[in-house]
Amino acid sequence: MDFASSQPANLYSLGAIEYAVDAARGVALSVGLPGLTAAPLGDVSYKGDVQLTDPIIAPFVTKTQLTLTGPATDGQPAGFTTTPVTAPTLWGNVYGAAHGGICNGVTP
């Protein structure tokens, strides 16, 4: 749960600002336009209410980088590579490196 909820925290903040600026400028967003990550904007419905959604894709973080394979389903690839906890692009490591904090110099 930690990697799913905390890793994209910076993307949620960035998205909130970008979408607020777009709204102020009158930009009309629609299904299929590029989202903040690789996934395009889509629709999600709940109890008859349809909303535009930006499915932010969080990295699959593991202690060390792994290549996982399995059967391809629903157009998804048969394999992928995980992100190691030491990856310098993870926002916690970026913050730690900049502030000398607990995430600075994380080792597996």
N, CA, C and O of each residue as an XYZ file, in Angstrom:
432
protein
N       0.825     -1.184      0.000
C       0.000      0.000      0.000
C       0.871      1.251      0.000
O       0.506      2.254     -0.613
N       2.008      1.208      0.672
C       2.843      2.395      0.763
C       3.278      2.886     -0.611
O       3.171      4.077     -0.901
N       3.773      1.973     -1.473
C       4.237      2.427     -2.784
C       3.078      2.932     -3.623
O       3.249      3.862     -4.411
N       1.895      2.336     -3.469
C       0.758      2.742     -4.292
C       0.212      4.098     -3.866
O      -0.227      4.883     -4.706
N       0.237      4.375     -2.576
C      -0.363      5.625     -2.121
C       0.625      6.777     -2.037
O       0.237      7.927     -2.240
N       1.886      6.503     -1.743
C       2.803      7.608     -1.524
C       3.660      7.971     -2.726
O       3.972      9.148     -2.909
N       4.048      7.020     -3.542
C       4.975      7.325     -4.626
C       4.444      8.376     -5.590
O       5.184      9.298     -5.934
N       3.188      8.282     -6.046
C       2.757      9.297     -7.002
C       2.260     10.585     -6.338
O       1.600     11.393     -6.993
N       2.561     10.790     -5.066
C       2.062     11.981     -4.376
C       2.464     13.259     -5.098
O       1.669     14.194     -5.189
N       3.676     13.306     -5.606
C       4.099     14.497     -6.327
C       3.321     14.661     -7.630
O       3.073     15.788     -8.057
N       2.930     13.555     -8.271
C       2.163     13.660     -9.506
C       0.746     14.156     -9.235
O       0.196     14.902    -10.045
N       0.139     13.756     -8.109
C      -1.184     14.256     -7.771
C      -1.136     15.768     -7.554
O      -2.023     16.491     -8.008
N      -0.113     16.239     -6.870
C       0.029     17.679     -6.633
C       0.263     18.433     -7.932
O      -0.369     19.457     -8.191
N       1.177     17.917     -8.744
C       1.460     18.529    -10.032
C       0.209     18.553    -10.904
O      -0.092     19.561    -11.543
N      -0.510     17.446    -10.927
C      -1.735     17.363    -11.721
C      -2.784     18.345    -11.259
O      -3.451     18.972    -12.082
N      -2.943     18.489     -9.956
C      -3.937     19.429     -9.428
C      -3.644     20.849     -9.901
O      -4.552     21.589    -10.279
N      -2.372     21.216     -9.875
C      -1.982     22.560    -10.320
C      -2.190     22.714    -11.823
O      -2.764     23.705    -12.277
N      -1.721     21.729    -12.598
C      -1.861     21.810    -14.057
C      -3.323     21.857    -14.478
O      -3.694     22.653    -15.340
N      -4.152     21.012    -13.878
C      -5.561     20.987    -14.256
C      -6.292     22.251    -13.792
O      -7.225     22.696    -14.461
N      -5.892     22.831    -12.671
C      -6.492     24.090    -12.219
C      -6.142     25.224    -13.184
O      -6.997     26.046    -13.515
N      -4.885     25.268    -13.633
C      -4.464     26.280    -14.609
C      -5.211     26.081    -15.925
O      -5.678     27.048    -16.525
N      -5.325     24.828    -16.377
C      -6.082     24.540    -17.602
C      -7.521     25.020    -17.482
O      -8.055     25.629    -18.409
N      -8.148     24.748    -16.346
C      -9.538     25.168    -16.140
C      -9.653     26.691    -16.177
O     -10.593     27.230    -16.761
N      -8.701     27.381    -15.555
C      -8.733     28.846    -15.558
C      -8.555     29.408    -16.965
O      -9.072     30.479    -17.284
N      -7.827     28.683    -17.798
C      -7.599     29.117    -19.180
C      -8.700     28.656    -20.128
O      -8.681     29.000    -21.309
N      -9.648     27.888    -19.629
C     -10.748     27.418    -20.459
C     -10.417     26.217    -21.320
O     -11.114     25.949    -22.299
N      -9.352     25.480    -20.969
C      -8.971     24.301    -21.742
C     -10.003     23.197    -21.500
O     -10.329     22.884    -20.355
N     -10.509     22.616    -22.579
C     -11.474     21.518    -22.474
C     -10.730     20.194    -22.607
O     -10.095     19.927    -23.627
N     -10.815     19.385    -21.586
C     -10.176     18.064    -21.602
C     -11.213     17.016    -21.988
O     -12.401     17.176    -21.712
N     -10.754     15.941    -22.630
C     -11.680     14.886    -23.024
C     -10.976     13.539    -23.016
O      -9.748     13.458    -22.973
N     -11.779     12.486    -23.059
C     -11.278     11.124    -23.060
C     -10.308     10.931    -24.223
O     -10.571     11.360    -25.346
N      -9.187     10.280    -23.934
C      -8.196      9.973    -24.957
C      -7.032     10.940    -25.012
O      -5.980     10.603    -25.554
N      -7.196     12.145    -24.458
C      -6.077     13.089    -24.422
C      -5.003     12.550    -23.479
O      -5.318     11.779    -22.572
N      -3.750     12.936    -23.672
C      -2.691     12.452    -22.782
C      -2.915     12.914    -21.344
O      -3.308     14.052    -21.087
N      -2.652     11.993    -20.417
C      -2.729     12.330    -19.002
C      -1.349     12.725    -18.501
O      -0.448     12.995    -19.296
N      -1.183     12.758    -17.193
C       0.103     13.135    -16.600
C       1.159     12.058    -16.799
O       2.352     12.359    -16.841
N       0.734     10.812    -16.921
C       1.678      9.720    -17.154
C       1.377      9.117    -18.522
O       0.777      9.780    -19.368
N       1.775      7.897    -18.746
C       1.594      7.266    -20.055
C       0.136      6.985    -20.382
O      -0.219      6.863    -21.554
N      -0.702      6.883    -19.383
C      -2.103      6.528    -19.617
C      -2.912      7.738    -20.103
O      -2.742      8.844    -19.589
N      -3.789      7.528    -21.089
C      -4.643      8.618    -21.557
C      -5.798      8.863    -20.582
O      -6.134      8.000    -19.771
N      -6.397     10.048    -20.673
C      -7.560     10.362    -19.855
C      -8.698      9.419    -20.221
O      -8.832      9.013    -21.376
N      -9.508      9.077    -19.243
C     -10.625      8.168    -19.479
C     -11.834      8.580    -18.670
O     -11.795      9.572    -17.942
N     -12.902      7.827    -18.796
C     -14.126      8.052    -18.034
C     -14.233      7.009    -16.939
O     -13.866      5.851    -17.139
N     -14.726      7.410    -15.803
C     -15.056      6.482    -14.731
C     -16.458      6.856    -14.265
O     -16.781      8.036    -14.130
N     -17.272      5.860    -14.024
C     -18.634      6.163    -13.585
C     -18.911      5.497    -12.253
O     -18.399      4.418    -11.954
N     -19.724      6.158    -11.468
C     -20.142      5.639    -10.177
C     -21.572      6.090     -9.933
O     -21.860      7.283     -9.844
N     -22.452      5.119     -9.829
C     -23.871      5.388     -9.585
C     -24.437      6.373    -10.599
O     -25.191      7.278    -10.238
N     -24.077      6.199    -11.857
C     -24.628      7.020    -12.930
C     -23.932      8.346    -13.156
O     -24.260      9.054    -14.108
N     -22.981      8.701    -12.307
C     -22.252      9.958    -12.464
C     -20.941      9.653    -13.194
O     -20.133      8.864    -12.705
N     -20.725     10.267    -14.352
C     -19.532     10.000    -15.147
C     -18.554     11.163    -14.985
O     -18.917     12.328    -15.149
N     -17.316     10.823    -14.663
C     -16.281     11.827    -14.455
C     -15.058     11.502    -15.296
O     -14.783     10.336    -15.580
N     -14.338     12.518    -15.686
C     -13.070     12.341    -16.395
C     -12.016     11.918    -15.379
O     -11.966     12.465    -14.277
N     -11.178     10.957    -15.734
C     -10.169     10.469    -14.805
C      -8.793     10.456    -15.454
O      -8.663     10.239    -16.659
N      -7.787     10.689    -14.654
C      -6.399     10.596    -15.095
C      -5.756      9.473    -14.305
O      -5.354      9.679    -13.160
N      -5.650      8.287    -14.894
C      -5.098      7.150    -14.155
C      -3.585      7.246    -14.003
O      -2.832      6.798    -14.868
N      -3.150      7.837    -12.894
C      -1.723      7.982    -12.633
C      -1.154      6.608    -12.297
O      -1.644      5.917    -11.403
N      -0.131      6.233    -13.015
C       0.460      4.912    -12.845
C       1.639      5.007    -11.880
O       2.642      5.665    -12.156
N       1.492      4.337    -10.752
C       2.569      4.313     -9.769
C       3.566      3.223    -10.148
O       3.172      2.181    -10.671
N       4.833      3.450     -9.895
C       5.820      2.414    -10.203
C       5.675      1.227     -9.258
O       5.231      1.382     -8.120
N       6.044      0.060     -9.727
C       6.087     -1.148     -8.905
C       7.490     -1.176     -8.303
O       8.452     -1.544     -8.978
N       7.604     -0.787     -7.037
C       8.908     -0.648     -6.378
C       9.247     -1.924     -5.619
O       8.438     -2.441     -4.848
N      10.461     -2.422     -5.852
C      10.965     -3.597     -5.141
C      12.347     -3.280     -4.569
O      12.972     -2.292     -4.953
N      12.812     -4.115     -3.661
C      14.110     -3.878     -3.029
C      15.217     -3.756     -4.067
O      16.046     -2.849     -3.986
N      15.238     -4.650     -5.030
C      16.176     -4.581     -6.150
C      15.372     -4.640     -7.445
O      14.214     -5.055     -7.437
N      15.970     -4.234     -8.539
C      15.268     -4.264     -9.826
C      15.051     -5.714    -10.257
O      15.984     -6.516    -10.257
N      13.821     -6.038    -10.623
C      13.468     -7.385    -11.062
C      12.808     -7.314    -12.435
O      12.144     -6.329    -12.758
N      12.987     -8.342    -13.231
C      12.246     -8.486    -14.472
C      11.261     -9.618    -14.261
O      11.654    -10.761    -14.030
N       9.978     -9.293    -14.341
C       8.924    -10.270    -14.090
C       8.225    -10.597    -15.400
O       8.008     -9.712    -16.227
N       7.876    -11.850    -15.590
C       7.176    -12.268    -16.802
C       5.982    -13.126    -16.434
O       5.930    -13.739    -15.367
N       5.034    -13.150    -17.340
C       3.827    -13.938    -17.158
C       3.030    -13.879    -18.449
O       3.501    -13.322    -19.440
N       1.854    -14.434    -18.451
C       1.061    -14.411    -19.679
C       0.530    -13.003    -19.977
O       0.101    -12.287    -19.072
N       0.565    -12.624    -21.240
C       0.003    -11.339    -21.651
C      -1.517    -11.446    -21.655
O      -2.073    -12.434    -22.134
N      -2.192    -10.419    -21.115
C      -3.651    -10.403    -21.092
C      -4.171     -9.020    -21.408
O      -3.547     -8.017    -21.061
N      -5.305     -8.967    -22.060
C      -6.003     -7.712    -22.353
C      -5.089     -6.631    -22.919
O      -5.194     -5.465    -22.538
N      -4.200     -7.011    -23.818
C      -3.316     -6.040    -24.448
C      -2.140     -5.606    -23.598
O      -1.362     -4.746    -24.010
N      -2.000     -6.185    -22.425
C      -0.884     -5.844    -21.543
C       0.323     -6.712    -21.893
O       0.156     -7.842    -22.352
N       1.523     -6.203    -21.682
C       2.721     -6.984    -22.023
C       2.896     -8.204    -21.124
O       2.345     -8.268    -20.025
N       3.661     -9.156    -21.605
C       3.912    -10.379    -20.843
C       4.950    -10.168    -19.751
O       5.071    -11.009    -18.860
N       5.691     -9.091    -19.789
C       6.709     -8.866    -18.776
C       6.950     -7.390    -18.533
O       6.593     -6.540    -19.349
N       7.552     -7.106    -17.415
C       7.922     -5.734    -17.087
C       9.055     -5.748    -16.083
O       9.339     -6.768    -15.456
N       9.694     -4.606    -15.941
C      10.800     -4.463    -15.005
C      10.364     -3.556    -13.871
O       9.794     -2.491    -14.110
N      10.625     -3.969    -12.639
C      10.261     -3.173    -11.476
C      11.266     -2.033    -11.264
O      12.340     -2.019    -11.864
N      10.910     -1.110    -10.426
C      11.776      0.018    -10.083
C      12.436     -0.280     -8.738
O      11.734     -0.519     -7.755
N      13.771     -0.270     -8.670
C      14.420     -0.539     -7.378
C      14.213      0.632     -6.419
O      14.093      1.781     -6.845
N      14.173      0.334     -5.141
C      13.948      1.356     -4.123
C      15.038      2.435     -4.145
O      14.822      3.539     -3.644
N      16.174      2.132     -4.705
C      17.271      3.098     -4.776
C      17.217      3.994     -6.015
O      18.099      4.833     -6.199
N      16.216      3.837     -6.855
C      16.132      4.628     -8.090
C      16.125      6.125     -7.763
O      15.320      6.574     -6.948
N      17.003      6.888     -8.383
C      17.091      8.312     -8.065
C      15.867      9.105     -8.500
O      15.702     10.249     -8.076
N      14.996      8.528     -9.342
C      13.810      9.258     -9.796
C      12.624      9.122     -8.853
O      11.651      9.862     -9.004
N      12.661      8.221     -7.901
C      11.563      8.110     -6.939
C      11.524      9.383     -6.102
O      12.558      9.852     -5.626
N      10.328      9.938     -5.925
C      10.246     11.261     -5.310
C      10.833     11.295     -3.903
O      11.381     12.320     -3.497
N      10.736     10.216     -3.158
C      11.334     10.189     -1.821
C      12.844     10.292     -1.879
O      13.461     10.938     -1.033
N      13.442      9.654     -2.877
C      14.896      9.732     -3.035
C      15.307     11.107     -3.549
O      16.353     11.623     -3.155
N      14.510     11.701     -4.410
C      14.788     13.064     -4.888
C      14.767     14.032     -3.712
O      15.669     14.854     -3.553
N      13.715     13.923     -2.884
C      13.599     14.792     -1.715
C      14.748     14.550     -0.739
O      15.350     15.495     -0.229
N      15.044     13.281     -0.486
C      16.122     12.951      0.445
C      17.467     13.471     -0.016
O      18.252     13.983      0.783
N      17.732     13.339     -1.312
C      19.005     13.820     -1.848
C      19.114     15.337     -1.712
O      20.193     15.867     -1.451
N      17.999     16.025     -1.889
C      18.001     17.484     -1.820
C      18.061     17.994     -0.379
O      18.543     19.101     -0.135
N      17.577     17.198      0.574
C      17.473     17.671      1.948
C      18.265     16.853      2.961
O      18.169     17.093      4.164
N      19.047     15.887      2.480
C      19.842     15.095      3.411
C      18.983     14.280      4.360
O      19.434     13.909      5.443
N      17.751     13.998      3.964
C      16.812     13.293      4.844
C      16.981     11.790      4.862
O      17.960     11.241      4.357
N      16.020     11.157      5.445
C      16.074      9.721      5.661
C      16.130      8.934      4.361
O      16.652      7.820      4.342
N      15.601      9.491      3.272
C      15.610      8.774      2.002
C      16.931      8.939      1.262
O      17.158      8.279      0.247
N      17.795      9.802      1.752
C      19.063     10.059      1.095
C      19.973      8.856      1.226
O      20.251      8.407      2.338
N      20.438      8.331      0.111
C      21.386      7.219      0.140
C      20.767      5.901      0.547
O      21.443      5.075      1.161
N      19.507      5.675      0.227
C      18.848      4.413      0.566
C      19.563      3.278     -0.129
O      19.862      3.362     -1.320
N      19.837      2.225      0.603
C      20.449      1.043      0.005
C      19.511     -0.126      0.159
O      18.753     -0.192      1.126
N      19.551     -1.051     -0.783
C      18.627     -2.200     -0.700
C      18.981     -3.139      0.434
O      18.305     -4.147      0.636
